[in-house]
Amino acid sequence: MHSTTPESQLDFSTALINWFDQFGRHDLPWQKQPSVYRVWVSEIMLQQTQVQTVIPYYERFMARFPTVQILAEASQETVLAHWSGLGYYARGRNLWKAARLVVYDYQGVFPHSLAGMMALPGIGRSTAGAILAIANQQRHPILDGNVKRVLCRYDAVDFWPGEKVTQQQLWHRAEQLTPYERIADYTQAIMDLGATLCRRSKPLCEQCPVAKNCQAWNTGAVSKYPVSQPKSIKPLRSTMVLLCCNQQGEVWLQKRPQTGIWGGLWSLPEFDLETGFNQITCLVEGRNAMAHNLIKWPEFKHTFTHYHLMIQPVVLVDVQQVLLEGEWVSLPSALKRGLPAPIRKLIEKLGE
């Protein structure tokens, strides 16, 4: 990994902050009155999710939960309902758990130290550093996906950044380049650089404020970096979901366990693809004639980080009792609950 002299380190932060003053993003909702609470919520939402996607969710979330006390006092179900559609639902569960810790164990005051912030559920080193840097002007390096991409190109890092040794080197490099003044602006600037110029595809290198010392740019090898993870084929899994609707226009929903995918959300009864159809005919009253009433909707694919899930919806209308745990919920009420994105689409389709 390339190292720089102190002069070039200063050049990096100075050039970046000067660029940020002129071209950076200054009107993001969490930049207004940037309290630890507001910044914390934004940083959790921004994990694995782009800014433009986050903004409307953030604004609705803050309107409903303007303080950590109000968030802590809400039910997990209410919080997840406001998270529904944003994905990676463990973030929403951890946000709620952390709020309760802050309010009931820390008297409503967020930790001031990096270690204390990292002790809260769902907060790693980079997120903790970003919160403390932006909200409290504490000097901490960050290393989110955007920053990794910037540093990998700037230093032409010839290894996949997910490797442990490479991660350690990138943390050291991020520490080197972090200035001692205007910490919040620098932190936002390096994230903005990765999001707006040093993009994953079609980077705008000609506009980059640190291009003159960027090794990838100077060697014409920008597309090579960051080095990709060794390819692996995502496994394919399958499931069958039952979409029951009664004569009152209600849908049958189940609360999912806290652990596993879609933890704590409301969803549809789920069955093994091979045996599910026979199970369904045995679980719903009137099963002798029920097989004629079952409708299979087209199977579709939903992709998670580590695998693909093929979902086979089975629809049953005008049923009055389901021999499964759960409850009947009107369609408008169902759509207000915390639902996984593909399940929400199925219920919306049922309503149509």
N, C-alpha and C positions, 0 to 999 in steps of 0.2 A: 504493500500500500504506500502510495506517495505521501510524503510529509512536507510541510511547508515551514518557512521561517516565520518568526513572530510578525514580521512586516506583512507577509502575504496573508496571514491570518487576520490581521487588522484590516487589510485591503478587502478581504472577503466580507466581513461583517459591515464595514463602512459602506461598501458598494451595495450590499443587500438592503441596508436600512435606507440609504438614499433612494434606491429604486422603490422601496415600499412607500416612502413618503409621497412619491409622485404617482405610482401605479398600483399600489397595494389595495386590498379591500379594507375599507374603513367603515362600512355601513352595515356589517353583519349584525343581526339582532343581539347576539351575545357580547358584542363590543360596546353596546350601550349600557352604561352602569355595570361594568364588569365585576360583579361580586364573585366570590368563590363559588357560591351556589349556581349562579347563572353560567359561569364558565364550565363548572363541573358537568352540568347537564349537557351542555353543548359538546364537550369533549367525549362524553360517553356516546352520544348520538352519532358523532362523527367517526367513531370507530367502524371501519369497513363500509362507510356510507359517505357519498359525496355531499358537498355543501348544499347544492341546489335541492337535493332530495330532503335534506335535514330541515331546511328553513321553515317550511309550513308546519312540520311536525313540532319543531321547537316552539314556534309561536303559539300553537294550540296548547302544547304541554305547559308552557309558562303561564298562559292565561288561566289554566285550570289549577296549576300548582305553583303559585308565585313565590312561595317560600319553602324552605326545607321542612318547616314545621307542618305545613299543610300537606306536603308530600308524604311525610311520615305518618300522619294521621289518616291518610286515605287507605283503602283496602288494596291489596295487591291486584285484585281483579280490576278495580277502577284504573289503576296505573297501567296495567297491561292493555286495557281497552284503548287508552290514549297512545299506546305504543304500537297498536295493531297496524300491520302493513309496513313497519319500518324494518322488520326482520331481526335476526340474531337476538331472540327474545330473552336470552340469559342476561343481556344488558339491562333490559327493563326490570327483571327480577332483582338483579344486583343493585340497581339504582334505588329501588324501594327499600331493600335491606340496608343499604348504606345510609339512607336518610334516617331510618329508625335508629341506627347506631349513633349517628350524629346527634339526634334529638334526645334520645333516652339515655345514652351512655356518656355523651360528651357535652351535655347541656346546650345543645344547639350550635356549638362552635366547631367548625371543621379543623382538623389537625393542621398545625403550621409547619411540620417537618415533612420531608420527602418520605421517610419511613412510616410516619403516622398516616399520611395520605395513602400510601401503598397498602396499608393494613385494611383499608376499607374494601368491601367486596367489589370486584370488577375494575379495580384500578391498578394498572401496571406502572412500571417506571416511567415510560414516556408520557402516559396520561397524567400521572401525578406531577411530573416536571412541568408539563404544559399548563396545568391548572395553577400551580404556584407561581410560575413565571408570568403568566398573563394577568392573574388576579392580584398577586402580591409582589410582583417585580423581584422575585427570588431568582437567583442565577442557577438554572438547572438545564442541562441539555435535553433535547427531545429526539426521538428516533421513530417517528411514525412512518407509514409507507411512503409519503411524499418526500420526507427528509432522507430516507434510505436511498431513494432514486436519485436525488440531487447529489448525495455524497458518492454513490457508486459511479456516477458519470464524472463528477468533478475529479475524482482520484483514479478513475479507470480500474475499479476493483474487479479482479478477474475471478471472483468466486461468488457462488450463490449467497446472497445476504442472509438467507435463513440458516446457514451453518453457524454453529455456536462460536467458533473462532472468529469468523467474519463479523458476527454480531458484536463481539467484544471489541474488535478493531474499529468498527463503525461508531460504537459508543465513545471510544477514546477520541476519535476524530471529531465527533459532535461536541465533545467537551472542549477540545482545542479551539474550535471555531466560534464558540459561544462568547460574546463580548461581556464586559462587566458593566456596561451602561445600556440604557434603553432595552432592557431584557424583554419586556412584553412585546415591543415592536419587532425586535429581532425574531422572536419565537413565531409571531404571526407571519413575518416576512418570509422565513424559510419554508413555512407550510404553504404560503401563497405561491412562492416560486415553483414548488413542485406541482401545485394544483393548476396553475395558469400558464406557465411557460415550459418548465421541465416536465412535460406531461408524458404519460406512458406511451402514447403514440402521437406522431406529428408534433414533436417538441418545437417551440419557437426559439431556437438557439440564438438567432440573430438579435433578438431582443433581450437576451439574458444579461444581467448586470455583472455576472462573474464568469462570462464565457472566455475571457482572455486567458484565464488560468485553468480552464476546464480541459482535462486531458482527453476525455472522449471527443470533445468538440475539436481540439487541436489536431487529433489524429484521424478525424473523419470516421469515428467508430461509435457515434452516439447510439445507434440502433443496437449495438452489442450489449449495452448496459441498461439496467442491472442484468447480470447473468441469470438466465432462467433456471428455475428449479428443475432438477432431473425429472423427466416426464414420467408420470405414472397414470395409468388408466383408472378413472373413477369407477368404483363398482356400481352396478345397477341393482336396485332393490324394487320390490313391487308390493303394493298393498291395495286392499279394497275398502272403500268407505261407503257407509249406508246413509242415504239422504231420505229420511222419513218425513212425511208431511201429513198432518191430519186434516179433517174437514174444516177446522177452524183456521187453517192456513198457518199452523205453527210447525216448527221444525224441531226435531229431537237432537239435543246437544248433550255432550259429556264434558266434564272437566278433566283435563289431562293431568297426569302426575307432575310434580314439581321438577323431577329430573327427566332427562332425555329431550328429544326434539319437541319443540312447541310446549315446553314445560309451563304449567300453570294456565295455559290458554284453554278456551272452549273449542271443541272440535266435534267431528262426527264419529259415530262408532266405527271402529276399524277392524278389519278381518284379514286373515291370510288369503292371498289371491287364489290359491288352489282349492281351498275348502270353504271359502267365505260364502259363496252362493248357497251352498247347502246349509250352512250355519244360519244364515239369515232366514231361510224358509222355516227353520225350526224355532227361531227366537221370537217371531212376530205372530200374534194371535191370528187365527183364520188361515193357518198355514196350508191347509189342504187345497185351497184354491189360490193361495197367494202367489205361487210361482208364475201364474199368468199375469199378475199385476206388476211384477218386477220389471224395471226398464234399465238396461245398461246404457249409460252415456259413454261417449268416446273416451278412451283412456288417454291420459296426458302426462307429460313429464314435468317434475319440479326438481330443480337442482339446488343441492346444499353444497357447502364448502368441500366436503369430502366424498360425496356420492350423489348419484341421481336417483330419484324416486319416481317410479311409474305408478300413477294413481288411477284405479278403476272405480268410477262412481257408479253406484247402484241406487236407483230412485224407487221409492215406494210411496204412493199417495193414498190418501183416505184411510190410513190405518189409525186405529184409536188407542192401541196399547202396545208398547214395546217392552219386551222382557229383558231389559238392559238397564244398567245404572244411567241416570241422566234425568233430563226434564224437558217438557215442551216449552218452547220459547217462540213468541211471535217473531215474524221475519224482521220487522223494524227493530225490535229489541235485540235480536240476535246480531244484527249488523252493528249494534252499538257496543257489543262485548269484544273482548280481546280474542280475535280469531286469527289463525294462520292465513297468510295471503291466499293460498290455493283453495282453502275451505271457504273463505269469504267470497271468492269468485263463484264457487258452486252454489252458495246460498243466494247470491245475487241473480244467478241464472235461473234458479228455482222460482224466485220472485217474478221474473220476467214471463 
